[in-house]
Amino acid sequence: MKPRSKRFMPASQPFTRLCQLAGRSRSSGRADLHVHTTCSDGNYTPAEIVDLARRTGLSALAITDHDTLEGIAPARSAARGLGLDIVPGVEITAEHLGRELHLLAYYVDPEDGALLAALRDLRQHRKDRFWDMAERLRHCGVTLDEEELRAEAAVGVVGRRNLATLLVKARRAGSVREAFQRWLGDGGRVTLPNVRLPIADAIRLTRDAGGVASWAHPPANATRETLVGLCKLGLQAVEASYPTFRTRWSKQLRDWAAELGLAVTGGSDCHGPGRDLGVCSVTAEELAELRSLATA
């Protein structure tokens, strides 16, 4: 079972109430459009992330688990009556020009057959990769508990972060970061490449499902030419607000978006404790523009 981390202050305490009111004054009307749950590699369940969004004062929240739409229904159920808008989304593992590129798909129909089939294939490849990397760890002298590996593989969408969590639990690493540094980082000793959808296919599937396609966390070496090329494939938005972005890069992405007629998205990429929900977000007006592009 995945770890559960509840760091909420008791709701009945006066100081807690003051903190909640302060959070609402900062975040009211804003939307965090990049959030993960235990349906992929997050530490919070959909219900927990909804509760945290309510306490933070967000008005909207996009569930964007890796290659799965399973978190949307429970999040919507948990948000019923709270005045919190749940944006259906998914972060699709894609490829462009030989490099991995993540596509955020918003406002897709969660029942779209073609999208569901493509995501199901990606998840199966992720699971196969998970077991292959576990085997490579064994060859490096690191054996993880078989039952725990099976339990991890049976829940949600598995990836390197899941193995990193098990390495910490087995005391073979002091933290998830250390696990990545020693074994699981890009080019690491046990790392294997993901199977990825061609970006043109990912964009087409998103739009055919009635959704809006946004380039997730473009790297600082991304170029305007690359963005123009993605626009020609049907890209409709770009993530311009992200925790690791420098102010200059965020502004550059916004300038390009305005020039090319793209909507802007933004979010915390929250996976659990360690990165605060709502630390990056978009305004109600920016969310409305994004929603206007959807056809689902």
N, C-alpha and C positions, 0 to 999 in steps of 0.2 A: 504494500500500500504506500502511496506517495505521502511524504511528510506534510503535515498540516501546521501552518504557522499562524496563530492568531495573536496579533499584537495590538488588539483594540483595547482602549481604556474602558473601564466600567461606565456604561451609559448613564448611570444615575449620579455620577459625581459632578459637582458644579464646575470644576476645572475642565472636565471632559466636555461639558456643554459649551463652555467658552471657546474651547479649541474647535469644536464643530462649527460654531457660528463664524469663527474667524476663517475656517476653511471654506465655508459657503460664500463668504464675501469675496474670497479670492477666485473661486472656481465657478460661481453661479453662471449658468448659461453656456458653460464650456463643455466640450466633448473630448474624451480620450478615445482615440480611434485605433489604438494598437495595444491589445491586451491578450494575454494567454492564460489558460486555465489548466486544470488537471486533465482535461480532455486531450491536451498535447503535453507540453513540457513545463507547464506552470505548477506552482505549489498551492494555489487557491482553487477551490471548487468554483463552479459558476455562481452558486449561491453566495459564497464568501466574497467573491469579487464584486458582486452586486451590492452586498452590504457595505463593503469598503467604499464603493463609488457613492453610495448614499451618504455615508459619513463624511466623505471628502467634499460633497456638495456639487458633484458633477450633474449635469442635466442629461447627458447622453454618454453611452459607452458602446464601443464596438468590440465584440468578441471575435478575435482574429487568430484562432488556434492554427497551428501548422497542419495544413493538408487535411483538415476535418471541419465539419460543420456541427459536430455533436454537442458542442457547448451552448448553442444558440437557444434551443428549446428550454433547457433548465434555467438559463439566465433570464429568459422572458418570463418564465413562471415565477422566479424569485422576485422579479422587478414589478410584478403586477400590483397596481395600486400605490406605487411609490413615486410616480411621476418621473421615472427614469426611463429614457428611451434606449432600447437595446437595438443597435444597428447590426444586422446579420452580416458577418464577414468571414474571411478565411485568408491566411497567408500561404500562398501557393509557392512551392519550391520549383523555380523555373531556371532557364538557362538562356543567355544571350551572348553571342560572339565568343562562345566557349567558356564563359564564366557564369558562376551561380548568381542569380538575380531573384529576389523575392518580390512577388506581386501581391499586393493587398487588394482583395476583391470585396467590394462593399455592396450592400443591398441586393445580393444575389438571392434567387429563389432557393431556399434550403432543400427543396424537393426536386430540383432539376436533375434529370436522370444522367445526362452526359457529364455534367460537372461531378456528380457523386461517383460515377464510374471512374473518372480520371483520378479523383482524390483517393479512391479505394486502391487503385494500382500504386499510387505513390506511397500510401501507408504500408502496403505489403513489401515494397522495396525497402522502406525504412526499417521494417521489422527484420528482414533478411540481413540488412547491413548491421543492425544492432547485434545479432548473434555472431556475425562474422567478426565484428570488432571485439566482442567478448572472447572469442577464440584467440584473436591476436594478443589480447591481454594475457591469456594463459601462456602463450608462447614467450611472453616477456616475464613470466614468473609470477603473475598476478591472477589468482583464481578467485572468482566471486561465487557466492553461494548460488547454487543452481535454482533452488526454490525462489529466491529473491529475484533472480533474473527472469524466471517464468512469470512471477507476479507482476514485475515491471512491464514485461512485454505484453501482458494481457490487458493492460489498462491504457487507454489513450493512444497517442502517437509517440513512438519512441525515437530517440536520437542520442547524440553524444551527451547531452545534459543529463539524461537518465543514467547513463553509465557513470558519469562523474558523481552523481548523487550516491550511487552504490559504492563507488570507491571511497567516498568520504565516510559512509556508514561502516565500511569494512576497515576503516583506519589505514587505508593505503594512500590517502591524501588528506591534508588538513583542511581543504576547502575545495569547492567546485573549481575555483580559479586555478588552484594548484594542480588539480586533476587534468585540466586542459593544458596547463604548461608542461606537464610531465608526459602526457600520453595523447590527449584528445584534441589538441589545437590543430589549426590548419597545417597540414604537412607533418602532423604528429606521428609517433611511432605506430600507433594502432588505427589511425584515422583512415577511413575509406570514403571515397566520394559518394555523394548522394545521387540517386537517379532523379533527373530533373526534366520537367516539361519544357519543350521549346517555348520561348516567351510568346511567340505568335499564337500558339495553341492555347496558352494560359489566358491571354487577353481575349481570344475568341470565345473560349468557354465562359469566361466571366460575363462578357457582353451578351452572349446568347442566353445566359441565365438571368438576364435583366439587370446585371450589376454594373458597377463602375470600377475600372481598373486603375490602380495607383502604384507607382514605383516605390517600394519600401526602402527606407534609409539609403538613398543613393550615396555611394562613397565619395570622399572628398576629391578623388581624381576623376570623377564622372565629368563628361563634357556636354556642352550644348548639342553637339552633333549626335551624341548617343541619345539624348532626350528627343531630338527631332526624329531620329530613326524610329524610336519607340512610338512616338505620336503617329507616324505613318502606319504603324501596325495596329493602331486603335487605342493607345494609352490615353486616359482621360484626366489623370491627376498625378501629383507627385507629393511624396511626404516631405514637407519642408520644416516641420517642427519635430525634433528628436533629441533625446537626452545628450548624445555625444556630439551633436553638431555645434560648431563654433558659430557665433552670431553672423559673421561674414558669409559663411556657407549657407546658412538658413536664408539670409537675405538674397543671395545669388539664386537659390532655387525658387524663391518667391518671384524674383524678377523674371526668370525664365518662364515660370508658369503664367505670369501676366502676359508676357510677350507671345506665348504659344497658345493662349486660350485654355490653359489647364486649370482645374480646381486644385486646391492645396489640401493636404491632409496632415495630421500630426498626432502623436501619441507617445506614451511612456515606454511601450514595449515591456510592460510590467509582467514579470514571471513569478513574483513573490517578494518576500522581504529582501531589501537591498536596492530596490528601485521603486520609488513611490508612485502610486497610481495618480494620474493627473499632473505629474511634473511637467509634461508637455501635452498640449491640447490645441483644439481649434475653437473658434468662436461659433456662436449660433448661426451667424450669417454665412460663415464658411461651410458649416454643416449643411445648411439649406441649399447652398450652391451644389454641393456634392450630391445631395438627395435629388435635386432637379435633373441630374443626368441619368438617374436610374430609370429603368423601364419595367422592372418586375412588379 
